[in-house]
Amino acid sequence: MRIIVILMLIAIIASLGSALVFVYRDQGQGKTRAVKALSLRVGLSLVLFLLLMASYRLGWIGERL
C-alpha cells in the first residue's frame, strides 16, 4: 500500500510539473495542454484520497499510536 501511495504522489507532482512546463512553452496561445495536466492532477488527487479512505475503512491501513 505504501508503494502505491508513493507512486500516486510522484504522478501528482509530475502532472503539476508538466502543467508548469506547458504554461511556459505555450506563452498564452493555447491553454488546453496545461488545463488537461491540471485536470489529471486533480483526478489523481481525488483517486488517492478515495483510495486512502477505502483502505482505512477496510482495515488495510490502521492507526499507529
PyMOL Python script that loads the backbone (N, CA, C, O; Angstrom):
from pymol import cmd

cmd.read_pdbstr("""\
ATOM      1  N   MET A   1       0.828  -1.195   0.000  1.00  0.00           N
ATOM      2  CA  MET A   1       0.000   0.000   0.000  1.00  0.00           C
ATOM      3  C   MET A   1       0.869   1.254   0.000  1.00  0.00           C
ATOM      4  O   MET A   1       0.537   2.247  -0.647  1.00  0.00           O
ATOM      5  N   ARG A   2       1.971   1.203   0.722  1.00  0.00           N
ATOM      6  CA  ARG A   2       2.860   2.358   0.807  1.00  0.00           C
ATOM      7  C   ARG A   2       3.430   2.707  -0.565  1.00  0.00           C
ATOM      8  O   ARG A   2       3.562   3.880  -0.911  1.00  0.00           O
ATOM      9  N   ILE A   3       3.766   1.679  -1.340  1.00  0.00           N
ATOM     10  CA  ILE A   3       4.340   1.914  -2.674  1.00  0.00           C
ATOM     11  C   ILE A   3       3.319   2.562  -3.595  1.00  0.00           C
ATOM     12  O   ILE A   3       3.663   3.444  -4.381  1.00  0.00           O
ATOM     13  N   ILE A   4       2.065   2.131  -3.506  1.00  0.00           N
ATOM     14  CA  ILE A   4       1.010   2.711  -4.342  1.00  0.00           C
ATOM     15  C   ILE A   4       0.835   4.196  -4.026  1.00  0.00           C
ATOM     16  O   ILE A   4       0.702   5.017  -4.934  1.00  0.00           O
ATOM     17  N   VAL A   5       0.836   4.535  -2.742  1.00  0.00           N
ATOM     18  CA  VAL A   5       0.662   5.930  -2.333  1.00  0.00           C
ATOM     19  C   VAL A   5       1.840   6.772  -2.824  1.00  0.00           C
ATOM     20  O   VAL A   5       1.649   7.880  -3.324  1.00  0.00           O
ATOM     21  N   ILE A   6       3.040   6.252  -2.680  1.00  0.00           N
ATOM     22  CA  ILE A   6       4.226   6.990  -3.135  1.00  0.00           C
ATOM     23  C   ILE A   6       4.192   7.196  -4.641  1.00  0.00           C
ATOM     24  O   ILE A   6       4.503   8.286  -5.121  1.00  0.00           O
ATOM     25  N   LEU A   7       3.817   6.163  -5.397  1.00  0.00           N
ATOM     26  CA  LEU A   7       3.728   6.293  -6.858  1.00  0.00           C
ATOM     27  C   LEU A   7       2.656   7.301  -7.269  1.00  0.00           C
ATOM     28  O   LEU A   7       2.842   8.061  -8.220  1.00  0.00           O
ATOM     29  N   MET A   8       1.540   7.304  -6.553  1.00  0.00           N
ATOM     30  CA  MET A   8       0.486   8.279  -6.853  1.00  0.00           C
ATOM     31  C   MET A   8       0.964   9.701  -6.570  1.00  0.00           C
ATOM     32  O   MET A   8       0.688  10.611  -7.351  1.00  0.00           O
ATOM     33  N   LEU A   9       1.677   9.900  -5.463  1.00  0.00           N
ATOM     34  CA  LEU A   9       2.200  11.229  -5.153  1.00  0.00           C
ATOM     35  C   LEU A   9       3.212  11.686  -6.201  1.00  0.00           C
ATOM     36  O   LEU A   9       3.225  12.858  -6.578  1.00  0.00           O
ATOM     37  N   ILE A  10       4.051  10.783  -6.670  1.00  0.00           N
ATOM     38  CA  ILE A  10       5.012  11.118  -7.729  1.00  0.00           C
ATOM     39  C   ILE A  10       4.275  11.493  -9.009  1.00  0.00           C
ATOM     40  O   ILE A  10       4.664  12.441  -9.692  1.00  0.00           O
ATOM     41  N   ALA A  11       3.211  10.754  -9.342  1.00  0.00           N
ATOM     42  CA  ALA A  11       2.431  11.068 -10.541  1.00  0.00           C
ATOM     43  C   ALA A  11       1.750  12.430 -10.415  1.00  0.00           C
ATOM     44  O   ALA A  11       1.662  13.171 -11.394  1.00  0.00           O
ATOM     45  N   ILE A  12       1.271  12.762  -9.222  1.00  0.00           N
ATOM     46  CA  ILE A  12       0.633  14.068  -8.993  1.00  0.00           C
ATOM     47  C   ILE A  12       1.647  15.192  -9.174  1.00  0.00           C
ATOM     48  O   ILE A  12       1.350  16.200  -9.814  1.00  0.00           O
ATOM     49  N   ILE A  13       2.825  15.026  -8.621  1.00  0.00           N
ATOM     50  CA  ILE A  13       3.865  16.052  -8.754  1.00  0.00           C
ATOM     51  C   ILE A  13       4.329  16.172 -10.203  1.00  0.00           C
ATOM     52  O   ILE A  13       4.583  17.278 -10.681  1.00  0.00           O
ATOM     53  N   ALA A  14       4.441  15.041 -10.909  1.00  0.00           N
ATOM     54  CA  ALA A  14       4.840  15.075 -12.319  1.00  0.00           C
ATOM     55  C   ALA A  14       3.799  15.796 -13.167  1.00  0.00           C
ATOM     56  O   ALA A  14       4.153  16.551 -14.073  1.00  0.00           O
ATOM     57  N   SER A  15       2.536  15.572 -12.887  1.00  0.00           N
ATOM     58  CA  SER A  15       1.469  16.251 -13.622  1.00  0.00           C
ATOM     59  C   SER A  15       1.495  17.754 -13.359  1.00  0.00           C
ATOM     60  O   SER A  15       1.280  18.551 -14.273  1.00  0.00           O
ATOM     61  N   LEU A  16       1.753  18.133 -12.132  1.00  0.00           N
ATOM     62  CA  LEU A  16       1.857  19.554 -11.808  1.00  0.00           C
ATOM     63  C   LEU A  16       3.052  20.190 -12.512  1.00  0.00           C
ATOM     64  O   LEU A  16       2.960  21.314 -13.005  1.00  0.00           O
ATOM     65  N   GLY A  17       4.164  19.476 -12.557  1.00  0.00           N
ATOM     66  CA  GLY A  17       5.348  19.983 -13.259  1.00  0.00           C
ATOM     67  C   GLY A  17       5.127  20.109 -14.754  1.00  0.00           C
ATOM     68  O   GLY A  17       5.564  21.081 -15.369  1.00  0.00           O
ATOM     69  N   SER A  18       4.446  19.124 -15.346  1.00  0.00           N
ATOM     70  CA  SER A  18       4.191  19.207 -16.782  1.00  0.00           C
ATOM     71  C   SER A  18       3.253  20.367 -17.107  1.00  0.00           C
ATOM     72  O   SER A  18       3.402  21.005 -18.149  1.00  0.00           O
ATOM     73  N   ALA A  19       2.292  20.648 -16.233  1.00  0.00           N
ATOM     74  CA  ALA A  19       1.411  21.800 -16.445  1.00  0.00           C
ATOM     75  C   ALA A  19       2.209  23.094 -16.415  1.00  0.00           C
ATOM     76  O   ALA A  19       1.957  24.001 -17.209  1.00  0.00           O
ATOM     77  N   LEU A  20       3.166  23.183 -15.506  1.00  0.00           N
ATOM     78  CA  LEU A  20       4.015  24.368 -15.440  1.00  0.00           C
ATOM     79  C   LEU A  20       4.823  24.536 -16.720  1.00  0.00           C
ATOM     80  O   LEU A  20       4.952  25.647 -17.234  1.00  0.00           O
ATOM     81  N   VAL A  21       5.364  23.446 -17.231  1.00  0.00           N
ATOM     82  CA  VAL A  21       6.129  23.495 -18.479  1.00  0.00           C
ATOM     83  C   VAL A  21       5.231  23.922 -19.640  1.00  0.00           C
ATOM     84  O   VAL A  21       5.637  24.728 -20.477  1.00  0.00           O
ATOM     85  N   PHE A  22       4.019  23.386 -19.691  1.00  0.00           N
ATOM     86  CA  PHE A  22       3.105  23.747 -20.779  1.00  0.00           C
ATOM     87  C   PHE A  22       2.722  25.219 -20.719  1.00  0.00           C
ATOM     88  O   PHE A  22       2.586  25.859 -21.761  1.00  0.00           O
ATOM     89  N   VAL A  23       2.546  25.765 -19.525  1.00  0.00           N
ATOM     90  CA  VAL A  23       2.201  27.183 -19.397  1.00  0.00           C
ATOM     91  C   VAL A  23       3.334  28.049 -19.928  1.00  0.00           C
ATOM     92  O   VAL A  23       3.083  29.029 -20.629  1.00  0.00           O
ATOM     93  N   TYR A  24       4.568  27.705 -19.607  1.00  0.00           N
ATOM     94  CA  TYR A  24       5.705  28.499 -20.073  1.00  0.00           C
ATOM     95  C   TYR A  24       5.960  28.333 -21.561  1.00  0.00           C
ATOM     96  O   TYR A  24       6.304  29.304 -22.234  1.00  0.00           O
ATOM     97  N   ARG A  25       5.800  27.129 -22.089  1.00  0.00           N
ATOM     98  CA  ARG A  25       6.086  26.896 -23.511  1.00  0.00           C
ATOM     99  C   ARG A  25       5.015  27.451 -24.435  1.00  0.00           C
ATOM    100  O   ARG A  25       5.329  27.935 -25.522  1.00  0.00           O
ATOM    101  N   ASP A  26       3.757  27.387 -24.022  1.00  0.00           N
ATOM    102  CA  ASP A  26       2.669  27.828 -24.893  1.00  0.00           C
ATOM    103  C   ASP A  26       2.567  29.349 -24.964  1.00  0.00           C
ATOM    104  O   ASP A  26       2.005  29.875 -25.924  1.00  0.00           O
ATOM    105  N   GLN A  27       3.088  30.056 -23.991  1.00  0.00           N
ATOM    106  CA  GLN A  27       3.101  31.522 -23.952  1.00  0.00           C
ATOM    107  C   GLN A  27       1.701  32.117 -24.129  1.00  0.00           C
ATOM    108  O   GLN A  27       1.541  33.149 -24.781  1.00  0.00           O
ATOM    109  N   GLY A  28       0.695  31.469 -23.550  1.00  0.00           N
ATOM    110  CA  GLY A  28      -0.656  32.010 -23.568  1.00  0.00           C
ATOM    111  C   GLY A  28      -1.422  31.795 -24.861  1.00  0.00           C
ATOM    112  O   GLY A  28      -2.532  32.310 -24.998  1.00  0.00           O
ATOM    113  N   GLN A  29      -0.867  31.047 -25.822  1.00  0.00           N
ATOM    114  CA  GLN A  29      -1.555  30.846 -27.097  1.00  0.00           C
ATOM    115  C   GLN A  29      -2.610  29.750 -27.012  1.00  0.00           C
ATOM    116  O   GLN A  29      -3.650  29.839 -27.665  1.00  0.00           O
ATOM    117  N   GLY A  30      -2.355  28.743 -26.231  1.00  0.00           N
ATOM    118  CA  GLY A  30      -3.324  27.667 -26.059  1.00  0.00           C
ATOM    119  C   GLY A  30      -3.121  27.037 -24.704  1.00  0.00           C
ATOM    120  O   GLY A  30      -2.028  26.567 -24.388  1.00  0.00           O
ATOM    121  N   LYS A  31      -4.154  27.023 -23.912  1.00  0.00           N
ATOM    122  CA  LYS A  31      -4.003  26.535 -22.543  1.00  0.00           C
ATOM    123  C   LYS A  31      -4.591  25.144 -22.367  1.00  0.00           C
ATOM    124  O   LYS A  31      -4.751  24.682 -21.238  1.00  0.00           O
ATOM    125  N   THR A  32      -4.915  24.469 -23.466  1.00  0.00           N
ATOM    126  CA  THR A  32      -5.587  23.182 -23.326  1.00  0.00           C
ATOM    127  C   THR A  32      -4.661  22.132 -22.723  1.00  0.00           C
ATOM    128  O   THR A  32      -5.113  21.297 -21.939  1.00  0.00           O
ATOM    129  N   ARG A  33      -3.387  22.153 -23.067  1.00  0.00           N
ATOM    130  CA  ARG A  33      -2.472  21.154 -22.511  1.00  0.00           C
ATOM    131  C   ARG A  33      -2.273  21.383 -21.020  1.00  0.00           C
ATOM    132  O   ARG A  33      -2.221  20.424 -20.249  1.00  0.00           O
ATOM    133  N   ALA A  34      -2.163  22.621 -20.610  1.00  0.00           N
ATOM    134  CA  ALA A  34      -1.996  22.923 -19.188  1.00  0.00           C
ATOM    135  C   ALA A  34      -3.265  22.555 -18.415  1.00  0.00           C
ATOM    136  O   ALA A  34      -3.185  22.007 -17.315  1.00  0.00           O
ATOM    137  N   VAL A  35      -4.414  22.850 -18.977  1.00  0.00           N
ATOM    138  CA  VAL A  35      -5.680  22.527 -18.315  1.00  0.00           C
ATOM    139  C   VAL A  35      -5.844  21.020 -18.187  1.00  0.00           C
ATOM    140  O   VAL A  35      -6.306  20.535 -17.155  1.00  0.00           O
ATOM    141  N   LYS A  36      -5.474  20.275 -19.221  1.00  0.00           N
ATOM    142  CA  LYS A  36      -5.564  18.816 -19.152  1.00  0.00           C
ATOM    143  C   LYS A  36      -4.621  18.258 -18.096  1.00  0.00           C
ATOM    144  O   LYS A  36      -4.992  17.335 -17.370  1.00  0.00           O
ATOM    145  N   ALA A  37      -3.414  18.797 -17.995  1.00  0.00           N
ATOM    146  CA  ALA A  37      -2.461  18.326 -16.994  1.00  0.00           C
ATOM    147  C   ALA A  37      -2.953  18.636 -15.585  1.00  0.00           C
ATOM    148  O   ALA A  37      -2.815  17.811 -14.681  1.00  0.00           O
ATOM    149  N   LEU A  38      -3.524  19.813 -15.397  1.00  0.00           N
ATOM    150  CA  LEU A  38      -4.048  20.162 -14.079  1.00  0.00           C
ATOM    151  C   LEU A  38      -5.296  19.348 -13.740  1.00  0.00           C
ATOM    152  O   LEU A  38      -5.514  19.001 -12.579  1.00  0.00           O
ATOM    153  N   SER A  39      -6.112  19.043 -14.744  1.00  0.00           N
ATOM    154  CA  SER A  39      -7.280  18.187 -14.519  1.00  0.00           C
ATOM    155  C   SER A  39      -6.846  16.783 -14.121  1.00  0.00           C
ATOM    156  O   SER A  39      -7.462  16.152 -13.262  1.00  0.00           O
ATOM    157  N   LEU A  40      -5.791  16.305 -14.746  1.00  0.00           N
ATOM    158  CA  LEU A  40      -5.255  14.994 -14.391  1.00  0.00           C
ATOM    159  C   LEU A  40      -4.755  15.002 -12.951  1.00  0.00           C
ATOM    160  O   LEU A  40      -4.950  14.031 -12.221  1.00  0.00           O
ATOM    161  N   ARG A  41      -4.116  16.085 -12.542  1.00  0.00           N
ATOM    162  CA  ARG A  41      -3.622  16.192 -11.167  1.00  0.00           C
ATOM    163  C   ARG A  41      -4.768  16.161 -10.167  1.00  0.00           C
ATOM    164  O   ARG A  41      -4.683  15.492  -9.137  1.00  0.00           O
ATOM    165  N   VAL A  42      -5.827  16.877 -10.468  1.00  0.00           N
ATOM    166  CA  VAL A  42      -6.988  16.889  -9.577  1.00  0.00           C
ATOM    167  C   VAL A  42      -7.614  15.494  -9.510  1.00  0.00           C
ATOM    168  O   VAL A  42      -8.000  15.033  -8.436  1.00  0.00           O
ATOM    169  N   GLY A  43      -7.710  14.836 -10.647  1.00  0.00           N
ATOM    170  CA  GLY A  43      -8.269  13.485 -10.680  1.00  0.00           C
ATOM    171  C   GLY A  43      -7.425  12.494  -9.895  1.00  0.00           C
ATOM    172  O   GLY A  43      -7.959  11.670  -9.153  1.00  0.00           O
ATOM    173  N   LEU A  44      -6.111  12.573 -10.056  1.00  0.00           N
ATOM    174  CA  LEU A  44      -5.220  11.683  -9.314  1.00  0.00           C
ATOM    175  C   LEU A  44      -5.305  11.949  -7.821  1.00  0.00           C
ATOM    176  O   LEU A  44      -5.280  11.012  -7.022  1.00  0.00           O
ATOM    177  N   SER A  45      -5.404  13.205  -7.438  1.00  0.00           N
ATOM    178  CA  SER A  45      -5.528  13.541  -6.019  1.00  0.00           C
ATOM    179  C   SER A  45      -6.824  12.992  -5.441  1.00  0.00           C
ATOM    180  O   SER A  45      -6.841  12.477  -4.323  1.00  0.00           O
ATOM    181  N   LEU A  46      -7.893  13.099  -6.192  1.00  0.00           N
ATOM    182  CA  LEU A  46      -9.177  12.579  -5.740  1.00  0.00           C
ATOM    183  C   LEU A  46      -9.133  11.057  -5.605  1.00  0.00           C
ATOM    184  O   LEU A  46      -9.630  10.506  -4.623  1.00  0.00           O
ATOM    185  N   VAL A  47      -8.545  10.383  -6.580  1.00  0.00           N
ATOM    186  CA  VAL A  47      -8.422   8.923  -6.521  1.00  0.00           C
ATOM    187  C   VAL A  47      -7.577   8.508  -5.321  1.00  0.00           C
ATOM    188  O   VAL A  47      -7.920   7.555  -4.621  1.00  0.00           O
ATOM    189  N   LEU A  48      -6.490   9.207  -5.082  1.00  0.00           N
ATOM    190  CA  LEU A  48      -5.635   8.885  -3.940  1.00  0.00           C
ATOM    191  C   LEU A  48      -6.396   9.077  -2.631  1.00  0.00           C
ATOM    192  O   LEU A  48      -6.300   8.238  -1.735  1.00  0.00           O
ATOM    193  N   PHE A  49      -7.137  10.152  -2.510  1.00  0.00           N
ATOM    194  CA  PHE A  49      -7.914  10.401  -1.306  1.00  0.00           C
ATOM    195  C   PHE A  49      -8.942   9.299  -1.086  1.00  0.00           C
ATOM    196  O   PHE A  49      -9.076   8.782   0.023  1.00  0.00           O
ATOM    197  N   LEU A  50      -9.666   8.938  -2.139  1.00  0.00           N
ATOM    198  CA  LEU A  50     -10.676   7.890  -2.018  1.00  0.00           C
ATOM    199  C   LEU A  50     -10.042   6.534  -1.712  1.00  0.00           C
ATOM    200  O   LEU A  50     -10.605   5.744  -0.954  1.00  0.00           O
ATOM    201  N   LEU A  51      -8.883   6.264  -2.291  1.00  0.00           N
ATOM    202  CA  LEU A  51      -8.167   5.023  -2.021  1.00  0.00           C
ATOM    203  C   LEU A  51      -7.743   4.949  -0.554  1.00  0.00           C
ATOM    204  O   LEU A  51      -7.863   3.897   0.075  1.00  0.00           O
ATOM    205  N   LEU A  52      -7.253   6.052  -0.012  1.00  0.00           N
ATOM    206  CA  LEU A  52      -6.857   6.070   1.392  1.00  0.00           C
ATOM    207  C   LEU A  52      -8.063   5.923   2.316  1.00  0.00           C
ATOM    208  O   LEU A  52      -7.984   5.238   3.336  1.00  0.00           O
ATOM    209  N   MET A  53      -9.169   6.558   1.965  1.00  0.00           N
ATOM    210  CA  MET A  53     -10.379   6.420   2.777  1.00  0.00           C
ATOM    211  C   MET A  53     -10.889   4.984   2.762  1.00  0.00           C
ATOM    212  O   MET A  53     -11.238   4.439   3.809  1.00  0.00           O
ATOM    213  N   ALA A  54     -10.934   4.369   1.586  1.00  0.00           N
ATOM    214  CA  ALA A  54     -11.410   2.991   1.470  1.00  0.00           C
ATOM    215  C   ALA A  54     -10.456   2.027   2.180  1.00  0.00           C
ATOM    216  O   ALA A  54     -10.903   1.076   2.822  1.00  0.00           O
ATOM    217  N   SER A  55      -9.171   2.261   2.072  1.00  0.00           N
ATOM    218  CA  SER A  55      -8.191   1.400   2.724  1.00  0.00           C
ATOM    219  C   SER A  55      -8.333   1.444   4.236  1.00  0.00           C
ATOM    220  O   SER A  55      -8.208   0.419   4.907  1.00  0.00           O
ATOM    221  N   TYR A  56      -8.589   2.606   4.761  1.00  0.00           N
ATOM    222  CA  TYR A  56      -8.780   2.742   6.203  1.00  0.00           C
ATOM    223  C   TYR A  56     -10.051   2.021   6.638  1.00  0.00           C
ATOM    224  O   TYR A  56     -10.065   1.323   7.652  1.00  0.00           O
ATOM    225  N   ARG A  57     -11.106   2.196   5.870  1.00  0.00           N
ATOM    226  CA  ARG A  57     -12.389   1.554   6.203  1.00  0.00           C
ATOM    227  C   ARG A  57     -12.293   0.035   6.150  1.00  0.00           C
ATOM    228  O   ARG A  57     -12.894  -0.657   6.971  1.00  0.00           O
ATOM    229  N   LEU A  58     -11.528  -0.492   5.172  1.00  0.00           N
ATOM    230  CA  LEU A  58     -11.402  -1.940   5.015  1.00  0.00           C
ATOM    231  C   LEU A  58     -10.359  -2.546   5.947  1.00  0.00           C
ATOM    232  O   LEU A  58     -10.215  -3.767   6.012  1.00  0.00           O
ATOM    233  N   GLY A  59      -9.640  -1.704   6.659  1.00  0.00           N
ATOM    234  CA  GLY A  59      -8.665  -2.201   7.606  1.00  0.00           C
ATOM    235  C   GLY A  59      -7.305  -2.504   7.016  1.00  0.00           C
ATOM    236  O   GLY A  59      -6.468  -3.122   7.674  1.00  0.00           O
ATOM    237  N   TRP A  60      -7.070  -2.076   5.774  1.00  0.00           N
ATOM    238  CA  TRP A  60      -5.765  -2.314   5.144  1.00  0.00           C
ATOM    239  C   TRP A  60      -4.691  -1.439   5.762  1.00  0.00           C
ATOM    240  O   TRP A  60      -3.522  -1.821   5.814  1.00  0.00           O
ATOM    241  N   ILE A  61      -5.089  -0.260   6.232  1.00  0.00           N
ATOM    242  CA  ILE A  61      -4.187   0.607   6.962  1.00  0.00           C
ATOM    243  C   ILE A  61      -4.885   0.936   8.282  1.00  0.00           C
ATOM    244  O   ILE A  61      -6.114   0.938   8.351  1.00  0.00           O
ATOM    245  N   GLY A  62      -4.117   1.208   9.310  1.00  0.00           N
ATOM    246  CA  GLY A  62      -4.716   1.469  10.606  1.00  0.00           C
ATOM    247  C   GLY A  62      -4.016   2.594  11.322  1.00  0.00           C
ATOM    248  O   GLY A  62      -3.102   3.232  10.800  1.00  0.00           O
ATOM    249  N   GLU A  63      -4.468   2.812  12.519  1.00  0.00           N
ATOM    250  CA  GLU A  63      -3.895   3.863  13.345  1.00  0.00           C
ATOM    251  C   GLU A  63      -2.625   3.362  14.005  1.00  0.00           C
ATOM    252  O   GLU A  63      -2.523   2.199  14.394  1.00  0.00           O
ATOM    253  N   ARG A  64      -1.683   4.241  14.119  1.00  0.00           N
ATOM    254  CA  ARG A  64      -0.446   3.945  14.862  1.00  0.00           C
ATOM    255  C   ARG A  64      -0.434   4.828  16.087  1.00  0.00           C
ATOM    256  O   ARG A  64      -0.680   6.031  16.000  1.00  0.00           O
ATOM    257  N   LEU A  65      -0.154   4.247  17.198  1.00  0.00           N
ATOM    258  CA  LEU A  65      -0.154   5.018  18.447  1.00  0.00           C
ATOM    259  C   LEU A  65       1.179   5.599  18.746  1.00  0.00           C
ATOM    260  O   LEU A  65       1.344   6.275  19.762  1.00  0.00           O
TER     261      LEU A  65
END
""", "prot")
cmd.dss("prot")
cmd.show_as("cartoon", "prot")
cmd.util.cbc("prot")
cmd.orient("prot")
